[in-house]
Amino acid sequence: MARDALRARDAYRWWQPIVTRWSDNDAYGHVNNAVYYHWFDTAVNGWLIEAGLLDVAAGDPIGLVVETSCRYARSVTYPEPVEIGLALERLGGSSVTYYLGVFTAGDDQAAAEAQFTHVYVGRDSRRPVPLPAAWRERLMTLG
């Protein structure tokens, strides 16, 4: 079964540089798959903070991760720095799905590609709430 190609570098709208660490490598000599999920969380939340949408201490609504997936195309190893590309996949009424790409510096082909979905809920109620218009406008800049 043939897999679709991963998105190229130009598919992404925002970038988060990541410095790999010695401890990121696993027994097989490459960055462990669980580490990629740390990178994805860092990139999404970094963008939300930079865009003025995420106030960790008091913000309302808050995004809860409800689904993630990742496809790997090639290994990344310490000490390779990586860049995580971020773009908008889907904007729903109370949810946002991003796609993310893992690129080594200067490489146009992704080493991995992920999807990451937040459902936005009230801080106290933990029930889905519609995304505010200002949020929708900012999120659309990733599209």
C-alpha positions as CSV (number, residue, x, y, z in Angstrom):
1,M,0.0,0.0,0.0
2,A,1.5,3.3,-1.1
3,R,1.5,6.2,1.4
4,D,0.9,9.8,0.4
5,A,4.0,12.0,0.5
6,L,4.5,14.2,3.5
7,R,3.9,17.9,3.0
8,A,6.9,20.0,1.9
9,R,8.4,22.9,3.9
10,D,6.4,25.5,2.0
11,A,3.1,24.0,3.3
12,Y,3.8,25.5,6.8
13,R,3.0,29.0,8.0
14,W,4.9,29.3,11.3
15,W,8.1,27.8,12.6
16,Q,9.4,26.6,16.0
17,P,13.1,25.8,16.3
18,I,14.0,22.9,18.6
19,V,17.4,22.0,19.9
20,T,17.6,18.2,20.3
21,R,19.1,16.9,23.5
22,W,21.3,13.9,24.2
23,S,18.5,12.3,26.2
24,D,16.1,12.5,23.2
25,N,17.9,9.6,21.6
26,D,16.7,6.1,22.4
27,A,18.5,2.7,22.5
28,Y,18.3,2.5,18.7
29,G,20.3,5.7,18.2
30,H,17.5,8.0,17.0
31,V,15.1,10.5,18.6
32,N,12.4,8.4,20.4
33,N,8.9,8.8,19.0
34,A,7.5,10.1,22.3
35,V,9.8,13.1,22.0
36,Y,8.2,14.2,18.8
37,Y,4.9,14.7,20.7
38,H,6.7,17.1,23.1
39,W,7.9,19.0,20.1
40,F,4.3,19.2,18.7
41,D,2.9,20.4,22.0
42,T,5.7,23.0,22.3
43,A,5.1,24.3,18.7
44,V,1.3,24.6,19.0
45,N,1.4,26.2,22.4
46,G,4.3,28.5,21.4
47,W,2.2,29.8,18.5
48,L,-0.9,30.3,20.7
49,I,1.2,32.3,23.2
50,E,2.8,34.3,20.5
51,A,-0.6,35.0,18.9
52,G,-1.9,36.2,22.3
53,L,-4.5,33.4,22.5
54,L,-3.1,31.3,25.3
55,D,-3.0,32.5,28.9
56,V,-1.9,29.4,30.8
57,A,-2.8,30.7,34.3
58,A,-6.2,32.4,33.6
59,G,-7.2,32.0,30.0
60,D,-10.7,31.0,29.0
61,P,-11.4,29.0,26.9
62,I,-8.7,26.4,27.2
63,G,-7.6,23.8,24.6
64,L,-7.7,20.1,25.4
65,V,-5.8,17.7,23.1
66,V,-8.3,15.1,22.0
67,E,-6.4,13.4,19.1
68,T,-2.9,13.2,17.7
69,S,-1.2,11.1,15.1
70,C,2.3,11.1,13.5
71,R,3.8,9.5,10.4
72,Y,7.6,9.1,10.3
73,A,9.6,9.2,7.1
74,R,13.2,9.1,8.4
75,S,15.1,9.2,11.6
76,V,16.3,12.3,13.4
77,T,19.3,12.0,15.8
78,Y,21.0,14.2,18.4
79,P,22.6,16.7,17.8
80,E,20.5,17.6,14.7
81,P,18.5,20.8,15.4
82,V,15.0,20.6,14.0
83,E,12.3,23.0,13.0
84,I,8.7,22.3,13.6
85,G,6.4,23.7,10.9
86,L,2.8,24.6,11.9
87,A,-0.3,25.1,9.7
88,L,-4.1,24.9,10.0
89,E,-5.7,21.7,8.8
90,R,-9.3,22.4,10.0
91,L,-11.1,25.0,12.0
92,G,-14.4,23.8,13.5
93,G,-16.9,25.5,15.8
94,S,-15.0,24.6,19.0
95,S,-12.1,22.6,17.6
96,V,-8.9,23.2,15.7
97,T,-6.8,20.6,13.9
98,Y,-3.3,21.6,13.1
99,Y,-0.7,19.8,10.9
100,L,2.9,19.9,11.9
101,G,6.1,18.9,10.1
102,V,9.5,18.0,11.5
103,F,12.3,19.2,9.4
104,T,16.0,19.1,9.9
105,A,17.8,22.4,9.3
106,G,17.8,23.3,5.6
107,D,15.9,20.2,4.5
108,D,12.8,20.7,2.3
109,Q,11.5,17.1,3.0
110,A,9.8,16.4,6.3
111,A,11.2,13.7,8.6
112,A,7.8,13.3,10.2
113,E,4.3,14.8,9.9
114,A,1.6,15.1,12.6
115,Q,-2.0,16.1,13.1
116,F,-2.9,17.6,16.5
117,T,-6.5,18.5,17.5
118,H,-7.6,20.8,20.3
119,V,-11.2,21.0,21.5
120,Y,-11.8,24.3,23.3
121,V,-13.7,24.1,26.5
122,G,-14.7,26.5,29.3
123,R,-12.0,26.6,32.0
124,D,-14.4,25.7,34.8
125,S,-17.1,23.7,32.9
126,R,-14.7,21.6,30.8
127,R,-17.5,21.6,28.2
128,P,-17.0,22.6,24.6
129,V,-17.5,26.3,23.8
130,P,-17.5,28.1,20.4
131,L,-14.2,29.7,19.5
132,P,-14.3,33.5,19.9
133,A,-14.3,35.5,16.7
134,A,-10.9,37.0,17.5
135,W,-9.4,33.5,17.9
136,R,-10.9,32.4,14.6
137,E,-9.4,35.4,12.8
138,R,-5.9,34.6,14.3
139,L,-6.1,30.9,13.6
140,M,-7.0,31.5,10.0
141,T,-3.6,33.1,9.5
142,L,-2.2,29.6,9.8
143,G,-4.4,28.4,6.9
